[in-house]
């Protein structure tokens, strides 16, 4: 297969995001919101779920985690933390890169 014969599904003029880029996601579980840094939406939901279980226990069931991008927090230094966890939005705002 040659390079000329491959097709791409990328949108023109859309910024490329490498799979290793940590992005900010806002995640909601039971009306509680947090910010997680992950490469994908599903990973952010898992980080939030794990943090929820650590704080409140498993309760025998999976909590419903909804997630959406929070681009305004992409530059936070918390994205560089080695332990992936959920953060309150206030904490993230207080650690934004200037």
VENRAPE-V755619 format. One record per backbone hydrogen bond with DSSP energy under -0.5 kcal/mol. CO is the residue of the C=O (numbers start at 0). NH is the residue of the N-H. If there is no record, write none. Layout:
BEGIN
CO NH
CO NH
END
This chain:
BEGIN
1 4
1 5
2 5
10 13
15 17
17 20
20 22
22 37
23 69
24 26
24 35
25 67
26 33
27 65
28 31
31 28
33 26
34 86
35 24
35 37
37 22
39 43
40 44
41 45
42 46
43 47
44 48
45 49
46 50
47 51
48 52
49 53
50 54
51 55
52 56
57 60
62 64
63 29
63 65
65 27
67 25
69 72
70 73
72 75
75 78
76 79
77 80
81 83
82 84
86 34
87 91
88 92
89 93
91 94
92 95
94 76
END
